[in-house]
Amino acid sequence: MSDDFTSKKQPTGDYDVGYGKTPKHTRWKPGQSGNRRGRPKRKFTTDLGEAGEEALAQRVTVPFNGKLKPMTLAQHTMHKAAVASASGDDSARRFMHRVQQQHRQDQKERSGDVEPNFEVTLVFPEEENHLMKLAEENRQLIKRIQYLEVQQLKSSEGSANPEQGQA
């Protein structure tokens, strides 16, 4: 019975190439491996931002409106936060607010219209209203400073070149 198992693995017949007899020129040489570079080592990242982006970019399938929908983990997280925020969860509301502010800031940086970045942690709705008023006052002050700088630049150009002012 053991002869049946061994006979199946042994080549039969007197031929040079066939079952169990590969061509001699394609066989591995003694000491030669078929995987010269070896298995690639696992890449460990020390950059937490990069690791977070990789994790959030993973695709998952989740039930959405009664159907299974494929989406990234980032999309799923934002959807869950939006639902929790709409149902009255203050921490989810603050999270959504921070994400929206960061998104607007990123868009402004890409377009070249950059405003100073202020980080605010909200605790109570009254504080949020007060901080919104302060932010608006800050925007108005920045506009006023920019206007005054332009006026000062124009007046310094006019005093340096009085002939252009008479034309």
mmCIF file of the C-alpha atoms, coordinates in Angstrom:
data_MODEL
# 
_entry.id   MODEL 
# 
loop_
_atom_site.group_PDB 
_atom_site.id 
_atom_site.type_symbol 
_atom_site.label_atom_id 
_atom_site.label_alt_id 
_atom_site.label_comp_id 
_atom_site.label_asym_id 
_atom_site.label_entity_id 
_atom_site.label_seq_id 
_atom_site.pdbx_PDB_ins_code 
_atom_site.Cartn_x 
_atom_site.Cartn_y 
_atom_site.Cartn_z 
_atom_site.occupancy 
_atom_site.B_iso_or_equiv 
_atom_site.pdbx_formal_charge 
_atom_site.auth_seq_id 
_atom_site.auth_comp_id 
_atom_site.auth_asym_id 
_atom_site.auth_atom_id 
_atom_site.pdbx_PDB_model_num 
ATOM 1   C CA . MET A 1 1   ? 0.000   0.000   0.000   1.00 0.00 ? 1   MET A CA 1 
ATOM 2   C CA . SER A 1 2   ? 2.867   2.373   0.778   1.00 0.00 ? 2   SER A CA 1 
ATOM 3   C CA . ASP A 1 3   ? 4.342   1.479   -2.626  1.00 0.00 ? 3   ASP A CA 1 
ATOM 4   C CA . ASP A 1 4   ? 1.236   2.953   -4.306  1.00 0.00 ? 4   ASP A CA 1 
ATOM 5   C CA . PHE A 1 5   ? 1.842   6.367   -2.717  1.00 0.00 ? 5   PHE A CA 1 
ATOM 6   C CA . THR A 1 6   ? 5.533   6.479   -3.566  1.00 0.00 ? 6   THR A CA 1 
ATOM 7   C CA . SER A 1 7   ? 5.028   5.168   -7.078  1.00 0.00 ? 7   SER A CA 1 
ATOM 8   C CA . LYS A 1 8   ? 2.676   8.084   -7.906  1.00 0.00 ? 8   LYS A CA 1 
ATOM 9   C CA . LYS A 1 9   ? 5.356   10.638  -7.047  1.00 0.00 ? 9   LYS A CA 1 
ATOM 10  C CA . GLN A 1 10  ? 8.191   8.892   -8.849  1.00 0.00 ? 10  GLN A CA 1 
ATOM 11  C CA . PRO A 1 11  ? 8.559   9.502   -12.575 1.00 0.00 ? 11  PRO A CA 1 
ATOM 12  C CA . THR A 1 12  ? 7.884   6.463   -14.699 1.00 0.00 ? 12  THR A CA 1 
ATOM 13  C CA . GLY A 1 13  ? 9.288   5.732   -18.131 1.00 0.00 ? 13  GLY A CA 1 
ATOM 14  C CA . ASP A 1 14  ? 12.605  6.432   -19.730 1.00 0.00 ? 14  ASP A CA 1 
ATOM 15  C CA . TYR A 1 15  ? 12.086  9.960   -21.061 1.00 0.00 ? 15  TYR A CA 1 
ATOM 16  C CA . ASP A 1 16  ? 14.180  13.080  -20.406 1.00 0.00 ? 16  ASP A CA 1 
ATOM 17  C CA . VAL A 1 17  ? 11.384  15.626  -19.751 1.00 0.00 ? 17  VAL A CA 1 
ATOM 18  C CA . GLY A 1 18  ? 7.894   15.044  -18.364 1.00 0.00 ? 18  GLY A CA 1 
ATOM 19  C CA . TYR A 1 19  ? 6.064   14.342  -15.103 1.00 0.00 ? 19  TYR A CA 1 
ATOM 20  C CA . GLY A 1 20  ? 8.569   14.738  -12.287 1.00 0.00 ? 20  GLY A CA 1 
ATOM 21  C CA . LYS A 1 21  ? 11.422  15.461  -14.708 1.00 0.00 ? 21  LYS A CA 1 
ATOM 22  C CA . THR A 1 22  ? 11.807  19.174  -15.460 1.00 0.00 ? 22  THR A CA 1 
ATOM 23  C CA . PRO A 1 23  ? 14.222  20.282  -18.169 1.00 0.00 ? 23  PRO A CA 1 
ATOM 24  C CA . LYS A 1 24  ? 17.768  20.386  -16.813 1.00 0.00 ? 24  LYS A CA 1 
ATOM 25  C CA . HIS A 1 25  ? 18.432  23.970  -17.928 1.00 0.00 ? 25  HIS A CA 1 
ATOM 26  C CA . THR A 1 26  ? 15.443  25.266  -15.856 1.00 0.00 ? 26  THR A CA 1 
ATOM 27  C CA . ARG A 1 27  ? 16.281  23.433  -12.636 1.00 0.00 ? 27  ARG A CA 1 
ATOM 28  C CA . TRP A 1 28  ? 17.680  25.320  -9.632  1.00 0.00 ? 28  TRP A CA 1 
ATOM 29  C CA . LYS A 1 29  ? 21.406  25.064  -9.270  1.00 0.00 ? 29  LYS A CA 1 
ATOM 30  C CA . PRO A 1 30  ? 22.689  23.741  -5.911  1.00 0.00 ? 30  PRO A CA 1 
ATOM 31  C CA . GLY A 1 31  ? 22.596  26.610  -3.365  1.00 0.00 ? 31  GLY A CA 1 
ATOM 32  C CA . GLN A 1 32  ? 20.424  28.810  -5.587  1.00 0.00 ? 32  GLN A CA 1 
ATOM 33  C CA . SER A 1 33  ? 17.060  30.038  -4.338  1.00 0.00 ? 33  SER A CA 1 
ATOM 34  C CA . GLY A 1 34  ? 14.020  30.842  -6.425  1.00 0.00 ? 34  GLY A CA 1 
ATOM 35  C CA . ASN A 1 35  ? 13.296  33.938  -4.361  1.00 0.00 ? 35  ASN A CA 1 
ATOM 36  C CA . ARG A 1 36  ? 16.526  35.923  -4.520  1.00 0.00 ? 36  ARG A CA 1 
ATOM 37  C CA . ARG A 1 37  ? 15.290  39.080  -2.798  1.00 0.00 ? 37  ARG A CA 1 
ATOM 38  C CA . GLY A 1 38  ? 13.324  37.151  -0.215  1.00 0.00 ? 38  GLY A CA 1 
ATOM 39  C CA . ARG A 1 39  ? 10.010  38.131  1.260   1.00 0.00 ? 39  ARG A CA 1 
ATOM 40  C CA . PRO A 1 40  ? 9.733   41.914  1.562   1.00 0.00 ? 40  PRO A CA 1 
ATOM 41  C CA . LYS A 1 41  ? 9.969   43.082  5.144   1.00 0.00 ? 41  LYS A CA 1 
ATOM 42  C CA . ARG A 1 42  ? 6.902   44.634  6.661   1.00 0.00 ? 42  ARG A CA 1 
ATOM 43  C CA . LYS A 1 43  ? 7.089   48.394  6.571   1.00 0.00 ? 43  LYS A CA 1 
ATOM 44  C CA . PHE A 1 44  ? 6.577   49.925  10.001  1.00 0.00 ? 44  PHE A CA 1 
ATOM 45  C CA . THR A 1 45  ? 5.783   53.602  10.043  1.00 0.00 ? 45  THR A CA 1 
ATOM 46  C CA . THR A 1 46  ? 6.668   55.919  12.883  1.00 0.00 ? 46  THR A CA 1 
ATOM 47  C CA . ASP A 1 47  ? 4.690   58.783  11.380  1.00 0.00 ? 47  ASP A CA 1 
ATOM 48  C CA . LEU A 1 48  ? 1.324   58.708  13.146  1.00 0.00 ? 48  LEU A CA 1 
ATOM 49  C CA . GLY A 1 49  ? -0.246  61.053  10.613  1.00 0.00 ? 49  GLY A CA 1 
ATOM 50  C CA . GLU A 1 50  ? 0.659   58.731  7.768   1.00 0.00 ? 50  GLU A CA 1 
ATOM 51  C CA . ALA A 1 51  ? -0.572  55.708  9.738   1.00 0.00 ? 51  ALA A CA 1 
ATOM 52  C CA . GLY A 1 52  ? -3.857  57.506  10.431  1.00 0.00 ? 52  GLY A CA 1 
ATOM 53  C CA . GLU A 1 53  ? -4.312  58.366  6.764   1.00 0.00 ? 53  GLU A CA 1 
ATOM 54  C CA . GLU A 1 54  ? -3.680  54.751  5.789   1.00 0.00 ? 54  GLU A CA 1 
ATOM 55  C CA . ALA A 1 55  ? -6.188  53.535  8.377   1.00 0.00 ? 55  ALA A CA 1 
ATOM 56  C CA . LEU A 1 56  ? -8.866  56.032  7.310   1.00 0.00 ? 56  LEU A CA 1 
ATOM 57  C CA . ALA A 1 57  ? -8.351  55.195  3.630   1.00 0.00 ? 57  ALA A CA 1 
ATOM 58  C CA . GLN A 1 58  ? -9.324  51.545  4.162   1.00 0.00 ? 58  GLN A CA 1 
ATOM 59  C CA . ARG A 1 59  ? -12.532 50.526  2.426   1.00 0.00 ? 59  ARG A CA 1 
ATOM 60  C CA . VAL A 1 60  ? -15.319 48.961  4.494   1.00 0.00 ? 60  VAL A CA 1 
ATOM 61  C CA . THR A 1 61  ? -18.836 47.803  3.661   1.00 0.00 ? 61  THR A CA 1 
ATOM 62  C CA . VAL A 1 62  ? -21.468 49.124  6.062   1.00 0.00 ? 62  VAL A CA 1 
ATOM 63  C CA . PRO A 1 63  ? -25.265 49.103  6.151   1.00 0.00 ? 63  PRO A CA 1 
ATOM 64  C CA . PHE A 1 64  ? -26.480 52.482  4.915   1.00 0.00 ? 64  PHE A CA 1 
ATOM 65  C CA . ASN A 1 65  ? -30.218 53.208  4.503   1.00 0.00 ? 65  ASN A CA 1 
ATOM 66  C CA . GLY A 1 66  ? -30.988 49.485  4.549   1.00 0.00 ? 66  GLY A CA 1 
ATOM 67  C CA . LYS A 1 67  ? -28.378 48.555  1.919   1.00 0.00 ? 67  LYS A CA 1 
ATOM 68  C CA . LEU A 1 68  ? -24.739 47.546  2.153   1.00 0.00 ? 68  LEU A CA 1 
ATOM 69  C CA . LYS A 1 69  ? -22.608 50.380  0.850   1.00 0.00 ? 69  LYS A CA 1 
ATOM 70  C CA . PRO A 1 70  ? -18.821 50.382  0.338   1.00 0.00 ? 70  PRO A CA 1 
ATOM 71  C CA . MET A 1 71  ? -17.097 53.486  1.694   1.00 0.00 ? 71  MET A CA 1 
ATOM 72  C CA . THR A 1 72  ? -13.834 54.513  3.295   1.00 0.00 ? 72  THR A CA 1 
ATOM 73  C CA . LEU A 1 73  ? -13.430 54.420  7.049   1.00 0.00 ? 73  LEU A CA 1 
ATOM 74  C CA . ALA A 1 74  ? -13.103 58.226  7.007   1.00 0.00 ? 74  ALA A CA 1 
ATOM 75  C CA . GLN A 1 75  ? -16.480 58.592  5.241   1.00 0.00 ? 75  GLN A CA 1 
ATOM 76  C CA . HIS A 1 76  ? -18.085 56.189  7.687   1.00 0.00 ? 76  HIS A CA 1 
ATOM 77  C CA . THR A 1 77  ? -16.631 58.057  10.670  1.00 0.00 ? 77  THR A CA 1 
ATOM 78  C CA . MET A 1 78  ? -17.897 61.407  9.376   1.00 0.00 ? 78  MET A CA 1 
ATOM 79  C CA . HIS A 1 79  ? -21.354 59.946  8.725   1.00 0.00 ? 79  HIS A CA 1 
ATOM 80  C CA . LYS A 1 80  ? -21.562 58.511  12.247  1.00 0.00 ? 80  LYS A CA 1 
ATOM 81  C CA . ALA A 1 81  ? -20.399 61.831  13.738  1.00 0.00 ? 81  ALA A CA 1 
ATOM 82  C CA . ALA A 1 82  ? -22.986 63.758  11.693  1.00 0.00 ? 82  ALA A CA 1 
ATOM 83  C CA . VAL A 1 83  ? -25.782 61.447  12.860  1.00 0.00 ? 83  VAL A CA 1 
ATOM 84  C CA . ALA A 1 84  ? -24.651 61.720  16.490  1.00 0.00 ? 84  ALA A CA 1 
ATOM 85  C CA . SER A 1 85  ? -24.371 65.509  16.175  1.00 0.00 ? 85  SER A CA 1 
ATOM 86  C CA . ALA A 1 86  ? -27.873 65.755  14.736  1.00 0.00 ? 86  ALA A CA 1 
ATOM 87  C CA . SER A 1 87  ? -29.221 63.679  17.613  1.00 0.00 ? 87  SER A CA 1 
ATOM 88  C CA . GLY A 1 88  ? -27.798 66.170  20.146  1.00 0.00 ? 88  GLY A CA 1 
ATOM 89  C CA . ASP A 1 89  ? -24.401 64.760  21.075  1.00 0.00 ? 89  ASP A CA 1 
ATOM 90  C CA . ASP A 1 90  ? -22.290 67.805  22.036  1.00 0.00 ? 90  ASP A CA 1 
ATOM 91  C CA . SER A 1 91  ? -18.922 66.092  21.619  1.00 0.00 ? 91  SER A CA 1 
ATOM 92  C CA . ALA A 1 92  ? -19.912 64.985  18.100  1.00 0.00 ? 92  ALA A CA 1 
ATOM 93  C CA . ARG A 1 93  ? -21.091 68.522  17.333  1.00 0.00 ? 93  ARG A CA 1 
ATOM 94  C CA . ARG A 1 94  ? -17.757 69.968  18.461  1.00 0.00 ? 94  ARG A CA 1 
ATOM 95  C CA . PHE A 1 95  ? -15.887 67.322  16.455  1.00 0.00 ? 95  PHE A CA 1 
ATOM 96  C CA . MET A 1 96  ? -17.857 68.187  13.308  1.00 0.00 ? 96  MET A CA 1 
ATOM 97  C CA . HIS A 1 97  ? -17.260 71.897  13.944  1.00 0.00 ? 97  HIS A CA 1 
ATOM 98  C CA . ARG A 1 98  ? -13.472 71.349  14.231  1.00 0.00 ? 98  ARG A CA 1 
ATOM 99  C CA . VAL A 1 99  ? -13.403 69.198  11.097  1.00 0.00 ? 99  VAL A CA 1 
ATOM 100 C CA . GLN A 1 100 ? -15.308 71.835  9.122   1.00 0.00 ? 100 GLN A CA 1 
ATOM 101 C CA . GLN A 1 101 ? -12.999 74.603  10.349  1.00 0.00 ? 101 GLN A CA 1 
ATOM 102 C CA . GLN A 1 102 ? -9.929  72.578  9.426   1.00 0.00 ? 102 GLN A CA 1 
ATOM 103 C CA . HIS A 1 103 ? -11.403 71.804  6.002   1.00 0.00 ? 103 HIS A CA 1 
ATOM 104 C CA . ARG A 1 104 ? -12.065 75.504  5.356   1.00 0.00 ? 104 ARG A CA 1 
ATOM 105 C CA . GLN A 1 105 ? -8.544  76.381  6.520   1.00 0.00 ? 105 GLN A CA 1 
ATOM 106 C CA . ASP A 1 106 ? -7.061  73.732  4.205   1.00 0.00 ? 106 ASP A CA 1 
ATOM 107 C CA . GLN A 1 107 ? -9.075  75.069  1.267   1.00 0.00 ? 107 GLN A CA 1 
ATOM 108 C CA . LYS A 1 108 ? -7.889  78.618  1.970   1.00 0.00 ? 108 LYS A CA 1 
ATOM 109 C CA . GLU A 1 109 ? -4.278  77.456  2.199   1.00 0.00 ? 109 GLU A CA 1 
ATOM 110 C CA . ARG A 1 110 ? -4.589  75.683  -1.138  1.00 0.00 ? 110 ARG A CA 1 
ATOM 111 C CA . SER A 1 111 ? -6.113  78.771  -2.756  1.00 0.00 ? 111 SER A CA 1 
ATOM 112 C CA . GLY A 1 112 ? -3.513  81.094  -1.193  1.00 0.00 ? 112 GLY A CA 1 
ATOM 113 C CA . ASP A 1 113 ? -6.016  83.059  0.933   1.00 0.00 ? 113 ASP A CA 1 
ATOM 114 C CA . VAL A 1 114 ? -4.734  82.185  4.411   1.00 0.00 ? 114 VAL A CA 1 
ATOM 115 C CA . GLU A 1 115 ? -6.194  83.489  7.670   1.00 0.00 ? 115 GLU A CA 1 
ATOM 116 C CA . PRO A 1 116 ? -4.552  83.075  11.063  1.00 0.00 ? 116 PRO A CA 1 
ATOM 117 C CA . ASN A 1 117 ? -5.409  79.724  12.615  1.00 0.00 ? 117 ASN A CA 1 
ATOM 118 C CA . PHE A 1 118 ? -6.899  79.871  16.121  1.00 0.00 ? 118 PHE A CA 1 
ATOM 119 C CA . GLU A 1 119 ? -7.553  76.670  18.030  1.00 0.00 ? 119 GLU A CA 1 
ATOM 120 C CA . VAL A 1 120 ? -10.582 76.834  20.304  1.00 0.00 ? 120 VAL A CA 1 
ATOM 121 C CA . THR A 1 121 ? -12.066 74.212  22.613  1.00 0.00 ? 121 THR A CA 1 
ATOM 122 C CA . LEU A 1 122 ? -15.757 74.784  23.189  1.00 0.00 ? 122 LEU A CA 1 
ATOM 123 C CA . VAL A 1 123 ? -17.378 73.893  26.471  1.00 0.00 ? 123 VAL A CA 1 
ATOM 124 C CA . PHE A 1 124 ? -20.769 75.630  26.590  1.00 0.00 ? 124 PHE A CA 1 
ATOM 125 C CA . PRO A 1 125 ? -23.048 77.072  23.882  1.00 0.00 ? 125 PRO A CA 1 
ATOM 126 C CA . GLU A 1 126 ? -22.699 80.534  25.483  1.00 0.00 ? 126 GLU A CA 1 
ATOM 127 C CA . GLU A 1 127 ? -18.943 80.317  25.030  1.00 0.00 ? 127 GLU A CA 1 
ATOM 128 C CA . GLU A 1 128 ? -19.421 79.321  21.418  1.00 0.00 ? 128 GLU A CA 1 
ATOM 129 C CA . ASN A 1 129 ? -21.539 82.428  20.744  1.00 0.00 ? 129 ASN A CA 1 
ATOM 130 C CA . HIS A 1 130 ? -19.002 84.645  22.503  1.00 0.00 ? 130 HIS A CA 1 
ATOM 131 C CA . LEU A 1 131 ? -16.120 83.104  20.563  1.00 0.00 ? 131 LEU A CA 1 
ATOM 132 C CA . MET A 1 132 ? -17.980 83.513  17.276  1.00 0.00 ? 132 MET A CA 1 
ATOM 133 C CA . LYS A 1 133 ? -18.390 87.232  18.049  1.00 0.00 ? 133 LYS A CA 1 
ATOM 134 C CA . LEU A 1 134 ? -14.694 87.503  18.904  1.00 0.00 ? 134 LEU A CA 1 
ATOM 135 C CA . ALA A 1 135 ? -13.734 85.726  15.689  1.00 0.00 ? 135 ALA A CA 1 
ATOM 136 C CA . GLU A 1 136 ? -15.890 88.144  13.667  1.00 0.00 ? 136 GLU A CA 1 
ATOM 137 C CA . GLU A 1 137 ? -14.331 91.139  15.445  1.00 0.00 ? 137 GLU A CA 1 
ATOM 138 C CA . ASN A 1 138 ? -10.908 89.654  14.725  1.00 0.00 ? 138 ASN A CA 1 
ATOM 139 C CA . ARG A 1 139 ? -11.749 89.329  11.006  1.00 0.00 ? 139 ARG A CA 1 
ATOM 140 C CA . GLN A 1 140 ? -12.919 92.955  10.921  1.00 0.00 ? 140 GLN A CA 1 
ATOM 141 C CA . LEU A 1 141 ? -9.731  94.124  12.654  1.00 0.00 ? 141 LEU A CA 1 
ATOM 142 C CA . ILE A 1 142 ? -7.590  92.205  10.165  1.00 0.00 ? 142 ILE A CA 1 
ATOM 143 C CA . LYS A 1 143 ? -9.475  93.826  7.266   1.00 0.00 ? 143 LYS A CA 1 
ATOM 144 C CA . ARG A 1 144 ? -9.035  97.257  8.871   1.00 0.00 ? 144 ARG A CA 1 
ATOM 145 C CA . ILE A 1 145 ? -5.287  96.680  9.353   1.00 0.00 ? 145 ILE A CA 1 
ATOM 146 C CA . GLN A 1 146 ? -4.929  95.555  5.741   1.00 0.00 ? 146 GLN A CA 1 
ATOM 147 C CA . TYR A 1 147 ? -6.841  98.641  4.575   1.00 0.00 ? 147 TYR A CA 1 
ATOM 148 C CA . LEU A 1 148 ? -4.652  100.957 6.657   1.00 0.00 ? 148 LEU A CA 1 
ATOM 149 C CA . GLU A 1 149 ? -1.494  99.270  5.342   1.00 0.00 ? 149 GLU A CA 1 
ATOM 150 C CA . VAL A 1 150 ? -2.650  99.850  1.766   1.00 0.00 ? 150 VAL A CA 1 
ATOM 151 C CA . GLN A 1 151 ? -3.464  103.506 2.560   1.00 0.00 ? 151 GLN A CA 1 
ATOM 152 C CA . GLN A 1 152 ? -0.067  103.994 4.192   1.00 0.00 ? 152 GLN A CA 1 
ATOM 153 C CA . LEU A 1 153 ? 1.650   102.411 1.181   1.00 0.00 ? 153 LEU A CA 1 
ATOM 154 C CA . LYS A 1 154 ? -0.262  104.699 -1.203  1.00 0.00 ? 154 LYS A CA 1 
ATOM 155 C CA . SER A 1 155 ? 0.562   107.809 0.835   1.00 0.00 ? 155 SER A CA 1 
ATOM 156 C CA . SER A 1 156 ? 4.254   106.877 1.026   1.00 0.00 ? 156 SER A CA 1 
ATOM 157 C CA . GLU A 1 157 ? 4.325   106.371 -2.761  1.00 0.00 ? 157 GLU A CA 1 
ATOM 158 C CA . GLY A 1 158 ? 2.573   109.720 -3.279  1.00 0.00 ? 158 GLY A CA 1 
ATOM 159 C CA . SER A 1 159 ? 5.029   111.651 -1.089  1.00 0.00 ? 159 SER A CA 1 
ATOM 160 C CA . ALA A 1 160 ? 8.033   109.969 -2.728  1.00 0.00 ? 160 ALA A CA 1 
ATOM 161 C CA . ASN A 1 161 ? 6.792   110.823 -6.230  1.00 0.00 ? 161 ASN A CA 1 
ATOM 162 C CA . PRO A 1 162 ? 4.858   114.142 -6.150  1.00 0.00 ? 162 PRO A CA 1 
ATOM 163 C CA . GLU A 1 163 ? 4.830   114.497 -9.976  1.00 0.00 ? 163 GLU A CA 1 
ATOM 164 C CA . GLN A 1 164 ? 2.554   111.443 -10.355 1.00 0.00 ? 164 GLN A CA 1 
ATOM 165 C CA . GLY A 1 165 ? 0.028   112.926 -7.955  1.00 0.00 ? 165 GLY A CA 1 
ATOM 166 C CA . GLN A 1 166 ? -0.383  116.107 -10.108 1.00 0.00 ? 166 GLN A CA 1 
ATOM 167 C CA . ALA A 1 167 ? -0.977  114.235 -13.362 1.00 0.00 ? 167 ALA A CA 1 
# 
